[in-house]
Amino acid sequence: MRITLLLIALAMSSPAAGGELKAGAFAMDISPESYPVSINGGMRDRMAKGAHDPLMARCLVLEDGTTTLVVAVCDSCMIPRDIFDAAKKLASRATGIPTSHMMTSATHTHEGVTVTGVFQSDPEPAYREHLTKKLAEGIETAWKRRQPAQIAWGSGHDPSQLFNRRWFTQPSVVNEDPFGKTTDAVKMNPGFDLKRLKEPSGPIDPEVGIISLQTKEGKPLALFANYSLHYVGDAPANMLSGDYYGVFAERMAAALGGEAPAFMAVMSNATSGNINNVDYGAGKPRERKEGALAQSTAVALSVVDAIKKVLPDLKYSSDITLAAVETEIELGVRLPSKDDVQKAEERLAKLGPPGQYADVKDVYARETVLLAKYPPTVKVLLQAFQIGDMALASSPCETFCETGLAIKAASPFKPTFVVELANGYNGYLPTPEHHAWGGYETWRARSSYLAADAEPKIRATLLQLLDQLHAAKASAAK
């Protein structure tokens, strides 16, 4: 495996050379200015007539006197790299912060506005421009609000809301994929008939990552969390929503007695590509809270409780080092064959315009034709941030929790939190083993197009970045 690392930016500062920590936070409303708009997250397109709760870009700025880092999380299903890149450039012009020091991500709410084409939802051009400007404004506002601060980090534990959604089925069960093959050994969201199921195909990651910021006087300033749950999905039909991520921000603020704009809580998505909130092993649907965002609220409160148990033991400091490293790697694309494209075109010729295709084979026929226009390789952006003795790492994919667990275990920084859907969107990232097992997350489409060896390359590169940060940290300490 050949991985070429191009070091874009590595900025280090020692506590002696830098100054006291400053932090600024701001939640920018990124809701559309007009409706209806396309909603991303399903195989059929949906149109939002309004927002049940506002979509936000929650932006955090950290500064140690030498280095400034930005972490921003947007209420969106997925955001392509060109939008993130454009927003970073605007924010960099306004603040002077290098774009390589900005980690921007999407939450993966399935009630966000479509800004990149997936399945039958096509991007909203006006909203793409709106999102770009508002994200940049949010970063700039957070930067302007920075003040002397103190920081602490730690980990909570909440397995109660997490279930692996990919199950091995019994040998007698035939799982047909959209291309007519019956080789899948694994099925996503397989239902509750235990006679058809064997066991989950992977683990969960119950860690709740925490970065807590206070003013010098000890007042809550911001709280960044990281949790491996794909989404909940219980907003009213045809309405936009921040899903449980938005509810978490509100309930965490209430738990700490913080009010906007003086305080901001934010939940980032960790590595949850194969994790959801449904326990298929129970043999029947568990009781879910009824009503708009009722289940999201139950999930959010559970995670808030896990964080509250840890907060009293956190040790705050204003004397930390910040650093960033960024690289691009080139990955292969699983392009369809000419025969695949021809068959797909013949199928589509018998259909009307897309948007509401009900047959999954029709949906994937369209995906085949669209994916055929992709280049044979794509470049993906990867980052690692050092924040004192802990680190953040980014993945631009819907990343499986096995990958996150492996990175955390091998990282020289303890703890390390992995933020997925960051700095771009490159589809699902199954491990090679999961690719062999098949299932929805591996089916070739714009939502799953990277080569089967992409996961080990991304994982290895992120670990190299973390090792590089740690080596520089050790060298600076001598």
Rosetta blueprint (number, residue, H / E / L):
1 M L
2 R L
3 I L
4 T L
5 L L
6 L L
7 L L
8 I L
9 A E
10 L E
11 A E
12 M L
13 S L
14 S L
15 P L
16 A L
17 A L
18 G L
19 G L
20 E L
21 L L
22 K E
23 A E
24 G E
25 A E
26 F E
27 A E
28 M E
29 D E
30 I L
31 S L
32 P L
33 E L
34 S L
35 Y L
36 P L
37 V E
38 S E
39 I E
40 N E
41 G L
42 G L
43 M L
44 R L
45 D L
46 R E
47 M E
48 A E
49 K L
50 G E
51 A E
52 H L
53 D L
54 P L
55 L L
56 M E
57 A E
58 R E
59 C E
60 L E
61 V E
62 L E
63 E E
64 D L
65 G L
66 T L
67 T L
68 T E
69 L E
70 V E
71 V E
72 A E
73 V E
74 C E
75 D L
76 S L
77 C L
78 M L
79 I L
80 P L
81 R H
82 D H
83 I H
84 F H
85 D H
86 A H
87 A H
88 K H
89 K H
90 L H
91 A H
92 S H
93 R H
94 A H
95 T H
96 G L
97 I L
98 P L
99 T H
100 S H
101 H H
102 M E
103 M E
104 T E
105 S E
106 A E
107 T L
108 H L
109 T L
110 H L
111 E L
112 G E
113 V E
114 T L
115 V L
116 T L
117 G L
118 V E
119 F L
120 Q L
121 S E
122 D L
123 P L
124 E L
125 P H
126 A H
127 Y H
128 R H
129 E H
130 H H
131 L H
132 T H
133 K H
134 K H
135 L H
136 A H
137 E H
138 G H
139 I H
140 E H
141 T H
142 A H
143 W H
144 K H
145 R L
146 R L
147 Q E
148 P E
149 A E
150 Q E
151 I E
152 A E
153 W E
154 G E
155 S E
156 G E
157 H E
158 D L
159 P L
160 S L
161 Q L
162 L L
163 F E
164 N E
165 R L
166 R E
167 W E
168 F E
169 T E
170 Q L
171 P L
172 S L
173 V L
174 V L
175 N L
176 E L
177 D L
178 P L
179 F L
180 G L
181 K L
182 T L
183 T L
184 D L
185 A L
186 V E
187 K E
188 M E
189 N L
190 P L
191 G L
192 F L
193 D L
194 L H
195 K H
196 R H
197 L E
198 K E
199 E E
200 P E
201 S L
202 G L
203 P L
204 I L
205 D L
206 P L
207 E E
208 V E
209 G E
210 I E
211 I E
212 S E
213 L E
214 Q E
215 T E
216 K L
217 E L
218 G L
219 K L
220 P E
221 L E
222 A E
223 L E
224 F E
225 A E
226 N E
227 Y E
228 S L
229 L L
230 H L
231 Y L
232 V L
233 G L
234 D L
235 A L
236 P L
237 A L
238 N L
239 M E
240 L E
241 S L
242 G L
243 D H
244 Y H
245 Y H
246 G H
247 V H
248 F H
249 A H
250 E H
251 R H
252 M H
253 A H
254 A H
255 A H
256 L H
257 G L
258 G L
259 E L
260 A L
261 P L
262 A L
263 F L
264 M E
265 A E
266 V E
267 M E
268 S E
269 N E
270 A L
271 T L
272 S L
273 G L
274 N L
275 I E
276 N E
277 N L
278 V L
279 D L
280 Y H
281 G H
282 A H
283 G L
284 K L
285 P L
286 R L
287 E L
288 R L
289 K L
290 E L
291 G L
292 A L
293 L L
294 A H
295 Q H
296 S H
297 T H
298 A H
299 V H
300 A H
301 L H
302 S H
303 V H
304 V H
305 D H
306 A H
307 I H
308 K H
309 K H
310 V H
311 L H
312 P H
313 D H
314 L L
315 K L
316 Y L
317 S E
318 S L
319 D L
320 I L
321 T L
322 L E
323 A E
324 A E
325 V E
326 E E
327 T E
328 E E
329 I E
330 E E
331 L E
332 G E
333 V E
334 R L
335 L L
336 P L
337 S L
338 K H
339 D H
340 D H
341 V H
342 Q H
343 K H
344 A H
345 E H
346 E H
347 R H
348 L H
349 A L
350 K L
351 L L
352 G L
353 P L
354 P L
355 G L
356 Q L
357 Y L
358 A L
359 D L
360 V H
361 K H
362 D H
363 V H
364 Y H
365 A H
366 R H
367 E H
368 T H
369 V H
370 L H
371 L H
372 A L
373 K L
374 Y L
375 P L
376 P L
377 T E
378 V E
379 K E
380 V E
381 L E
382 L E
383 Q E
384 A E
385 F E
386 Q E
387 I E
388 G L
389 D L
390 M E
391 A E
392 L E
393 A E
394 S E
395 S L
396 P L
397 C L
398 E E
399 T E
400 F L
401 C H
402 E H
403 T H
404 G H
405 L H
406 A H
407 I H
408 K H
409 A H
410 A H
411 S L
412 P L
413 F L
414 K L
415 P L
416 T E
417 F E
418 V E
419 V E
420 E L
421 L L
422 A E
423 N L
424 G L
425 Y L
426 N L
427 G L
428 Y E
429 L E
430 P L
431 T L
432 P H
433 E H
434 H H
435 H H
436 A H
437 W H
438 G L
439 G L
440 Y H
441 E H
442 T H
443 W L
444 R L
445 A E
446 R L
447 S L
448 S E
449 Y L
450 L E
451 A L
452 A L
453 D L
454 A H
455 E H
456 P H
457 K H
458 I H
459 R H
460 A H
461 T H
462 L H
463 L H
464 Q H
465 L H
466 L H
467 D H
468 Q H
469 L H
470 H H
471 A H
472 A H
473 K H
474 A H
475 S H
476 A H
477 A H
478 K L
